[in-house]
Amino acid sequence: MLYELLYPFRDDFILFNVFRYITFRAAYAAITAFLLAVLLGPWVIAKLRARGVVKHIRQEGPKAHHSKKGTPTMGGLLILAAIAIPTLLWADLGSREVRVALLATLWLGGIGFLDDYLQVVRGQPRGLVGRAKIVGQVTLGIIVGVAAISVLDRPNLATSTTVPFLKEQFVDLGWLYIPFVILVITGSSNSVNLTDGLDGLAIGIVAFAAVAFAGLSYVSGHSKIADYLQILYLPGSGELTVFCASIFGASLGFLWYNSHPAEIFMGDTGSLALGGALGIVAILIKMELILAIVGGLFVAEALSVILQVGMFKLTGKRLFRMAPIHHHFELLGWPETKVVVRFWIVAGLLALLSLSTLKLR
């Protein structure tokens, strides 16, 4: 919005020329998102608490978590506002990639909101039935898949994905591309949802992932850098840097209140939206496979649940003390804050590893 309003006057006011730079707008999008989350946080927390929108703790969970009962949830509304407003302010809204990413994030946030609303407000323990969730995610996957194909001006690569660590190597999935996109979106959104079990855990990892994807989006949309790195040049993807910066700023702002002891939880409203946002950016820049590196911890969390359930069904025994795996470490005696910080450290290393794939080819 500011880009469209102010950049055309650059000849009259030379200061407005800075709006041409994605790095400038990304930096201020991150700052705006952070300030919005921090300033609106107390008001949102108070409103949620006043309306009784508070967390109910599972009895089978770790006993240390029972003290968190009554903490306001559905904080994903704060996250969504802190992502959407800076993106609208600082991004070039003429970018189809930005419009797709933002609308898809809000779509998943809406699904999460319905789930949280039914559970917390309406008192339905199951919330939104799994079948309805999947239908919403699959429908979005089809829409995003079609959009991802249409925004790419190179038809021969429209249904392809890049291979990490290999120069100019693509895997053409053909008609399997749409199902692949559906898998990426459902997998990324649900895995962040599974990770959101400790104060600050999921949002901190998302912050690292957002920084990594901001870098990946920027180089993908910069013709000279993309040519130097021998990666696929996607002219419109540079604007996704602003979107990722907004996610980063919103994550830090939410972490201000979600750090231990948490004053607010994001709920499915936030976790589904954030996970989906990362997956959608990966799709739009044709780096879906790198998502498994950037979000390696999210993959581990999801796999721990799958393995735990599979092992129990086959043998009647548990592979972990509790799944998702962050609870396993809690039950080993690690304090919650130690689990969270150590996972953040790993997330930072994975972000660096993902960026290294640009040169290690």
N, C-alpha and C positions, 0 to 999 in steps of 0.2 A: 504493500500500500504506500509506504513512504517512498519506495523506489519509483513507483509510477507517478507520485505527486511531486517529488522534489528533483529527481534526476533530470527531467526535461528542462529545468531552469539552470542547468550547470553553466551555460554561457553567460548568464546574468549574475549568478552567484557561484564563484569558482569553488566555494566550500562544498557545494552539492555534488561536485564531481566524485567525492569519496564514495558515493552510493553505487558507483559502477563496480567497486571492488567487493567481491563475495566475502573475502576475509574480514573486511570492515563490518559488513552487515551481519555476518555470522557471529562475530565477537559481541556486537550489541544485542543480537537476538538472545545469546546466552545470558548476558547481563540482565536483560529485560525479563527473561523467563525466571531467573533466580530471584530478582526483586519481587516479581508478582507472587511467586510461591511463598516467599518469606513474609511479605506484607499481608497477603490474604489468608495465610495459614491460621493465625489466631481466630479470625472471624469464622472461617470454615469449621475449625475444631469446635468452637462454641456452638455453632448452629447444629452440627451433627450431634453433639452431646445433648443439646436441649431437645432435639427431636427423638432421642433414644436410639440413634443409629450407631450402635456400639457392637463390639466384637463379642461373640459367644465362643468360648474356648472348648475344644473337643476334650472329653474326659479321658480318651485314650492317649492324648498327647503327653509330652514331658510335663512332670508336675510343676516345674519352675514356671511354666507358661500360664498356670492358673491365675497368677497375680495380674495378668494382662486383661482379664475379664473386665468389660466395661469401657475399654479404650475405643474412641470413635473410629469408625471404619468408613469405607467409600471415599477415602481421600483421593482416589483416582480422579474425582471431579476437579480437585485442585490442580492435579498434574495435567489434565487435559486442557484446562484453561491456560495454564502456564506454558503449554506447548503451542496451542492454537493461536493465541493473541500475538506473541512475538513473531511467529511464522507469517501471519497475515500482515504484520507491520513491516518486517524487514526483508522478506523474500520477494522475488519477482513473481507475482501471481500469474503472469503469462506462461510460466513454466508448467507444462502438463504433469511433469514428474512431481512437483510440489503439490499440485491439486490432488493427484491420485494418492500420494502418501498421507496427506492431511485428512482427506475424506475417509480413507480406509482406516486410519487410526481412530477417528471418531466413531466409525461403524463398530469397530471392536470394543471401544469404550462403551458404546450403547448396549452391546450384548452383555458385557460385564456388569453394567449398571442394572440391567433387568435381573441378572442373577443375584446381585447384592440386595436389590430392593425386595425380591421375593423371599430371600433368606432372612434378612435383618428386619425389614419393616413389616412384611406380611407374615413373618413367622413360619415360613415353609422351609423345613430343614434341608430339603434337596435343592432349593432354589430353582433356577431354570433347568429343566430336564436336559440331560446330556444330548438327547436327540435334537432338541431345538438349538442348542449351542453349535453342534456340528453343522446343522443346516445353514446357520448364519455364517459360519466360517467358510464352509464350502462355497456358498453363494458369493461371498466376498472374493475367495480365491479365483473363481471363474472370471469375475469382473476385473480383478487386478491382472490376471493372466492375459486377458484380451487387451487390456490397456497397455501392458508391458510390451506386447507384440506390436501394437499400433504406434507407440511413441518412437520406436526404433526405425530409423530411415534406411537400415540395411536389412532387407528381407531375408537374406541368406543367413543372418545371425539372429533373427527374431525369436526362434525357438531354441536357441543355444545358451549354454552357460560356460563361463570361463573355468579353467582348471588351475588351481593354485600351484605355484612353483614352476609352471611351464609357460614358455613364451608363445603367445598367440595360438594357444591350443584351446579349442572349443569342443564341447560335446553337444551335438545337435540331437535334441530329444524328440523332435517331430511332434506327433500328436500326443506324446506323453508329457509335453511341456505344461499344459494346463493342470493335469493331475499333480505334476511336480510342484507347481506354484501353490496349489491347495495344500500339499504336504508341508511346504516351507512355512506357510502362514499359520496353519493349525499347530504345527510342531513348535514354532517359535513362541506363539502366544500362550499355549498351554504349558510349555516348559518354564517360562517366567512365572506363570501362575503357581506352579509347583515349588519354585524356588522361594516364593514370598512366604517364608515361615519364621524368620527371625528379624529382629529390629534392624532395619537398615541393610539387610542382606541383598535383596533383589534390586533395590533402587541404586545401591552402590555399584553393583555389577553392571547395571544398565548404563550408568554414567560412563564407565570405562568403554563399554561397547559403542556408545554414542560418539565418543571422541574418535574411536577407530574408524567408524563409518563416515564421520565428517571428513577425515583425511582421505579415505578411499573415494568418497563422492567428489571431493575437490580435484584430485588428480585425474579422475575419470572424465571430468568435464573441462580439463585444461589441455588444449591440443598439444602444446609443446611438451608439457610434462608427460602426457600420455604417450606421445611418440618416443620420448627419451626412455621411458620405462617399458616400452613395447607392450602396452596394455590397450584394451579396447577404448577408443575415444567416443564418449557419448556427450554431445554438445549440451544437452539440457540437464545433465546430472549434477553439474556444479552447484545449482541452486539447492540441491538436497543438503548441501553443507549447512545452509542456514536452518533447515528443518532439524538436522541432527544436533546443531548447536543449541537449538531451542530445547530439545530433549535433554541435553546435558545440563543446561541451566535449570530446567524444571526439576531434574533429578537431584541436583545439589540443594535447591530450595526446599524440596520435599524432605530430603535427608536431614535438614535442619530440625525438623519436628519428628522424623521417623527414626532418628538415631536412638540408641538405648539410653534410658527407657523410653520407648516410643509414646508420643502423645497422640498419634494418629496412624492408622493403617491404610494402605492404598486399596485393599479389596480387589475383587475381580475387575472392577471398573478401571483400575490402573494397570494391573498385571497383564490382562489380556491386550489392552491397548499398547502398552510399551513393548511387549514381546512381538506383537504383530507389526508395530512400527519398524522394528529392527529387521524383521523378515521382509517387509515391503521394500525398504531401502536396498537390501541385498538383491532383491529381484530386479528393481529398476536400474541398478548399475551392473547387472549381470554377474554378480559375485555371490551367488547363492551358496556355493560350497565353502566359501571363506566364512560364512555365517557360523559354520560348525566349529571354526577355530575361535572367532571373536567371542561367540557364546558357548565356549567349551564347557563352562560350568553349568549352564542351563541344560546342555546335552547330558552331562553327568547326572544331574538331578533327575531328569526324566528317565534315563536308563536305570537308575537305582530303583525307581518305582516299578518299572517293567520287570527287572530282574527279581525284585523282592516278591512280586505277585506270582511270577512264573515259578520261582523256586518253591514257594509255599504250596502252590497247586500241585506240583510234581512230587514233592517230598514231604510236605507238611512241616518243613523247617524254614527258618528265615535266614537269608544271606546277610542282612544287616540287622542291627539291633532295632532300628526303626527307619523307615523311608518316608520322605526323601532323605538323601544322604546327610544333609546338615544335621538332622536329628540324631543320626548314628554317632556323629562326633560329640554331640551334646551328651549322649548317654555314655560315651567313653570317659566323660568327666571334664571335657573342655568347657570353660565358661562361654556363655553365649557371645560375648564381645570378642573373644579370641577366635571363635569359629568365623564370625563375620569378617574380622580384619584379615584373617588368613585367606579367606575366600576372595576378598578384595585384592590381596597381593597376587593371587593366581590370576584374577581377572585382568589386572594390569599387565602381567607378563603375556597373557594370551592376546591382549590388544596389541602389544609390541610385536608379537610373533605374526599376527595377521598383517600388520603394516610391512613387516620384513618380506612378505611374499611378493611385494611389488618389485623388489630388487633381486631376490633370490629366485631367478628363473633361468 
